[in-house]
């Protein structure tokens, strides 16, 4: 394997990981903005109030998008990694 193929596979793997992490990070961002707005409006500055909703939102999105993430990872391995293993 030459360097160009290695870096191309690495780039595609990083892109797959970014796409897989985007829904959970988006949910954490939206939950954080919502809780921050509520805290600013009510002047309640409780630390667990920001942590718990983010975790709940991330777990809910993870549970819903688990099949999408698994399918994307399997497709990446079948298309990129397995041909390298079989060809070696």
C-alpha positions in Angstrom: 0.0 0.0 0.0 1.4 3.4 -0.9 1.0 6.6 1.1 -1.7 8.1 -1.1 -4.0 5.1 -0.5 -3.2 5.1 3.2 -4.0 8.7 3.7 -7.2 8.4 1.6 -8.5 5.6 3.7 -7.5 7.5 6.9 -9.3 10.6 5.5 -12.5 8.6 4.8 -12.3 7.0 8.2 -12.1 10.4 9.9 -15.0 11.7 7.8 -17.1 8.6 8.8 -16.4 9.3 12.5 -17.4 13.0 12.1 -20.7 12.1 10.4 -21.4 9.5 13.1 -20.7 11.9 15.9 -22.6 14.9 14.4 -26.1 13.9 15.6 -25.0 13.5 19.2 -23.0 16.6 19.2 -25.9 18.5 17.7 -28.2 17.3 20.4 -25.8 18.3 23.1 -25.5 21.8 21.5 -29.2 22.3 21.3 -29.8 21.0 24.8 -27.0 23.2 26.1 -28.4 26.3 24.4 -31.9 25.6 25.7 -30.7 25.0 29.3 -28.4 28.1 29.1 -31.4 30.2 27.9 -33.5 28.9 30.8 -30.7 29.6 33.3 -30.2 33.1 31.9 -34.0 33.8 32.1 -34.4 32.4 35.6 -31.0 33.3 37.1 -30.7 29.7 38.3 -27.0 28.7 38.2 -27.0 25.0 39.1 -24.2 22.9 37.5 -26.2 19.7 37.3 -29.0 21.5 35.5 -26.6 21.8 32.5 -25.1 18.3 32.6 -28.1 16.1 33.0 -30.2 17.3 30.1 -27.2 17.1 27.8 -26.5 13.5 28.8 -30.2 12.6 28.4 -30.4 14.2 24.9 -27.2 12.6 23.8 -28.3 9.1 25.0 -31.7 9.5 23.3 -30.1 10.6 20.0 -27.6 7.7 20.3 -30.4 5.2 20.8 -32.4 6.6 17.9 -29.5 6.8 15.5 -27.7 3.6 16.5 -28.8 1.7 13.3 -27.6 4.6 11.1 -24.2 4.6 12.8 -23.8 0.9 12.7 -24.8 0.8 9.0 -22.4 3.5 8.1 -19.5 1.8 10.0 -20.3 -1.6 8.4 -20.4 0.0 4.9 -17.1 1.7 5.5 -15.4 -1.5 6.6 -16.9 -3.5 3.7 -15.8 -0.9 1.2 -12.4 0.2 2.5 -10.9 -2.1 5.1 -11.9 -5.6 4.1 -10.4 -5.3 0.5 -7.1 -4.4 2.1 -7.2 -7.4 4.5 -8.3 -9.8 1.7 -5.7 -8.4 -0.7 -2.8 -8.8 1.7 
